[in-house]
């Protein structure tokens, strides 16, 4: 009787863990990653990506929480940014491009700021 109770408790515990991981695949299997690249809008309205890499086929990362940063003055198409955050490969979105990415921080790269002096107009 005691062994049956222990076995039942063990099975219930395993089932609970399985449900937790099945219910939140993005949270359970998030992979931390730092990304640098250019901001670009998605083909579908309202989405933003970070296009990383200088190759013929750059990686695109879909910003899942772009609204968190969109009020920044520098948040615009073509801005060179650096982000720290997590890949969320299991995330379901309405956007059809980019690897889902939740940025914890997003900042403008200093090299992206123009260093030219304004011309004097005579």
WOBEL-V36986 format. One record per residue. N is the residue number from 0. RES is the residue in one small letter. SS is DSSP state (H for helix, E for strand, C for the rest). PHI is phi in whole degrees, -180 to 180 (* if undefined). OMEGA is omega in radians with two decimals (999 if undefined). Layout:
BEGIN
n-><N,N>
res-><RES,RES>
ss-><SS,SS>
phi-><PHI,PHI>
omega-><OMEGA,OMEGA>
END
This chain:
BEGIN
n-><0,1,2,3,4,5,6,7,8,9,10,11,12,13,14,15,16,17,18,19,20,21,22,23,24,25,26,27,28,29,30,31,32,33,34,35,36,37,38,39,40,41,42,43,44,45,46,47,48,49,50,51,52,53,54,55,56,57,58,59,60,61,62,63,64,65,66,67,68,69,70,71,72,73,74,75,76,77,78,79,80,81,82,83,84,85,86,87,88,89,90,91,92,93,94,95,96,97,98,99,100,101,102,103,104,105,106,107,108,109,110,111,112,113,114,115,116,117,118,119,120,121>
res-><x,x,x,x,x,x,x,x,x,x,x,x,x,x,x,x,x,x,x,x,x,x,x,x,x,x,x,x,x,x,x,x,x,x,x,x,x,x,x,x,x,x,x,x,x,x,x,x,x,x,x,x,x,x,x,x,x,x,x,x,x,x,x,x,x,x,x,x,x,x,x,x,x,x,x,x,x,x,x,x,x,x,x,x,x,x,x,x,x,x,x,x,x,x,x,x,x,x,x,x,x,x,x,x,x,x,x,x,x,x,x,x,x,x,x,x,x,x,x,x,x,x>
ss-><C,H,H,H,H,H,H,H,H,H,H,H,H,H,H,H,H,H,H,H,H,H,H,C,H,H,H,H,C,C,E,E,E,E,E,E,E,E,E,E,E,C,C,C,C,C,C,E,E,E,E,E,C,C,C,C,C,C,E,E,E,E,E,C,C,H,H,H,C,C,C,C,C,C,C,C,C,C,C,E,E,E,E,E,E,E,E,C,C,C,C,C,C,C,C,C,C,C,E,E,E,E,E,E,E,E,E,E,C,H,H,H,C,C,C,C,C,C,C,C,C,C>
phi-><*,-66,-65,-66,-67,-65,-63,-64,-62,-63,-65,-63,-64,-63,-64,-63,-62,-62,-66,-61,-71,-73,-75,-134,-64,-67,-76,-72,-120,-68,-120,-71,-155,-100,-132,-128,174,-105,-73,-147,-73,-82,-63,-76,-63,95,-97,-134,-125,-109,-96,-107,100,-111,-85,-65,-125,-71,-81,-114,-118,-82,-76,-73,-123,-61,-61,-64,-114,-65,-80,-66,-61,-85,-75,-157,-59,91,-66,-85,-130,-126,-131,-119,176,-129,-72,-126,-58,-88,-70,-103,-134,-88,-90,-112,-141,91,-83,-56,-142,-106,-82,-85,-132,-146,-139,-73,-75,-61,-68,-82,-80,-64,-105,-72,-83,-63,-75,-83,-101,-90>
omega-><-3.13,3.12,3.12,3.12,3.12,3.14,3.12,3.10,3.14,3.14,3.11,3.11,3.10,3.11,3.12,3.09,3.12,3.12,3.13,-3.11,3.12,-3.09,-3.08,-3.10,3.14,-3.13,-3.06,-3.03,3.12,3.13,-3.12,-3.13,3.02,-3.07,2.98,3.13,-3.11,3.05,3.10,3.09,3.07,3.09,3.05,-3.09,3.02,-3.12,3.11,3.07,2.92,3.14,-3.04,3.05,-3.11,-3.09,3.11,3.13,-3.11,3.07,3.06,3.10,-3.12,3.12,-3.14,-3.09,-3.12,-3.12,3.11,-3.06,-2.99,3.12,3.13,-3.11,-3.07,-3.09,-3.12,3.14,3.09,3.13,3.09,-3.04,3.03,-3.09,2.94,-3.11,-3.06,2.98,3.13,-3.02,-3.13,-3.07,3.09,-3.11,3.06,-3.10,-3.02,3.07,3.07,3.05,-3.12,-3.04,3.09,-3.10,3.01,3.05,3.08,-3.11,3.09,3.08,-3.11,-3.14,-3.12,-3.13,-3.13,3.13,3.12,3.06,3.09,3.12,3.04,3.10,-3.09,999>
END
